[in-house]
Amino acid sequence: MDLIANLAIPLIMLVIIIYGKYKKVDVFESFITGAIDGLKTALNILPYIIGIFIAIGIFKSGKGIEMLEFIFAPIANLFKIPKELIGLIIMKPVSGSGALGMYSELAARVSVDSIIEKMGATIVGASETVFYTMAIYYGSQKIKKTRHTLVCALLSHFAGVLASVYICYLIFG
């Protein structure tokens, strides 16, 4: 298996080069053009990435998570979501790395094999970083009107959270 894994990328590159030569395409020139376009795209989305990271830092250091945990505790209670997961549920749509950090803190706090930790791990894997993804995709395309994307994405996040919690209750509870 290691041999296949080690040869996969060189073989794919070789197939691309051979196919490009077969189709009479200057493969190196195409690569350079693609790399330049990739750098232009990276420069276009850089302000959005910086902006979202600054907003996340301000939100986390300004006790924004704690305030939202207090606000959403009654709703979490209604759906039988453990209060320890509220911060993670709030952070995941904003930042994947922030959610991973919160999950690590959660696992250390509630113990690794607890049902709450398993719910947290499932939530991290079953949901998307909605705001980050929208900022990158819409920012790179200069789209100002997102229409129903945010509402639908947050509804899918909430559905993923509910499914994660209830499936963990069924399997581990």
PyMOL commands that set and color helices and strands:
alter all, ss='L'
color gray80, all
select helices_A, chain A and resi 2-22+27-61+64-78+83-91+96-110+115-126+130-140+149-172
alter helices_A, ss='H'
color red, helices_A
deselect
rebuild
show_as cartoon
